[in-house]
Amino acid sequence: MNPKMITTMPDERGHFGEFGGRYVPEMLAPALDELAEAYEKWKNDEQFQQELNDLYRNYSGRPTPLYFAGNLSKQLGGAKIYLKQEGLGQTGAHKINHALGQALLAQKMGKQRIIAETGAGQHGLATATVAAKFGFDCTIYMGEVDVKRQATNVFWMRQLGAKVEVVTEGTKTLKDAVNAALKDWMWNVATTYFLLGSTVGPHPYPTIVRDFQSIVGVETKQQILEQEGRLPDYMIACVGGGSNSMGFFNAFLDETGVQLIGVEAGGKGIIPGGHAARFQGGRLGVVEGYKSYFLQDDDGQVMKTHSVSAGLDYAGVGPQLAYLQQQKRVQFVYATDNEVIEAFRRLARTEGILPALESAHAVAHAIKLAGQLPQDKIIAVNLSGRGDKDIFIVADYLNDQYWKDFCARYSEYGLSGEYDG
Ligand SMILES: *Cc1c(COP(=O)(O)O)cnc(C)c1O
């Protein structure tokens, strides 16, 4: 493949080969045109870049470290493993990168209000965070089922000043939240910016989100050159919609000596409804405004997905990643829930780092790969987030008795009596 082709992607209408594009109701076309125009105008503006870099640095805490996981590498006895620590930034995950970029863009466009849809709540949390920082009015649409499942994220969103709009239509999950948010946008487009949470959706979102995330790979390149004097042999990232992986990979697409690996959610294994690995049986389709691979049933209906990690539990995949897979530039593998929990515990015990369960998918594959490689090889892993948020899931999964006792006690008495004031 001609590397130049990739870096100039997508084409003017948002196509990455046959993927991507813009498939939306006519009423939304002017809003997307306005966004695409504004983005073209601001993305190379020096003032804009300066403000964004200042936010990355002083608000979010960039650059995040690239850490040599010496204990883990030694234990596995093979390749050297480096971890890009996105979990150390503001909000504890990479989502802040594209949330900040889009909030700054919204400000430049003169918008007063930000809306978003969220499933697991992590995107809602990042959006509510930047809305608070920029002083935007903020509404987050979330299905009723998800509101119940993700109470901690809902609580924090409200603390940050966002309004959480509970969607009770349809399946009461992400799909219905997307529809409700789009309806809001159609009515309020003059004042409102729709902040998208991954490299998905209609053009120009996959490009905008990728570009704002690219700082991760740019830093990684510089850091590995400083520490090792050369580029890594492998780069591994987990893949939900694709924002952390595209951000990690983008600066390396032309470096054909670097093998890029995306890790999908293998869930309970590759059985219908038991996973979210789109490259294991997903089919070409148009959903949520873009063309890509989606897990669909025989009638083309989007299927239920499952993953122990909320952030990878999604039926579609970003159009550029679909293209890069087709061109064999990015290889796709998956890790199962069990492997992920194992990787989580291993990283905790060897390095004292609690990875987000999403990121633990990438760690799981690095563990498999490193042992098969000689010691002079280098693997860079994107740790897209930290694991504090996953305390309920991990404790449940491990069926931890201490935790269960605590929850029972807590629901009965709260902490009163244990804390004095
Ligand atoms: C949301 C999330 C992901 C998955 O989304 P991508 O857009 O594929 O990056 C991965 N890791 C963390 C920590 C997340 O919060």
The ligand as a MOL file (V3000), in Angstrom:
LIG
                    3D

  0  0  0     0  0            999 V3000
M  V30 BEGIN CTAB
M  V30 COUNTS 15 15 0 0 0
M  V30 BEGIN ATOM
M  V30 1 C -13.7860 4.3560 25.9020 0
M  V30 2 C -12.5240 3.6770 26.1910 0
M  V30 3 C -11.9050 2.8030 25.2610 0
M  V30 4 C -12.5200 2.4070 23.9650 0
M  V30 5 O -12.7530 3.4110 23.0470 0
M  V30 6 P -11.8100 3.7180 21.7990 0
M  V30 7 O -12.5210 4.8130 21.0970 0
M  V30 8 O -11.7180 2.4610 20.9770 0
M  V30 9 O -10.4910 4.1100 22.3160 0
M  V30 10 C -10.6780 2.2600 25.5970 0
M  V30 11 N -10.0890 2.5160 26.7830 0
M  V30 12 C -10.6530 3.3290 27.6940 0
M  V30 13 C -9.9500 3.5560 28.9920 0
M  V30 14 C -11.8870 3.9300 27.4400 0
M  V30 15 O -12.4460 4.7270 28.3590 0
M  V30 END ATOM
M  V30 BEGIN BOND
M  V30 1 1 1 2
M  V30 2 1 2 3
M  V30 3 2 2 14
M  V30 4 1 3 4
M  V30 5 2 3 10
M  V30 6 1 4 5
M  V30 7 1 5 6
M  V30 8 2 6 7
M  V30 9 1 6 8
M  V30 10 1 6 9
M  V30 11 1 10 11
M  V30 12 2 11 12
M  V30 13 1 12 13
M  V30 14 1 12 14
M  V30 15 1 14 15
M  V30 END BOND
M  V30 END CTAB
M  END
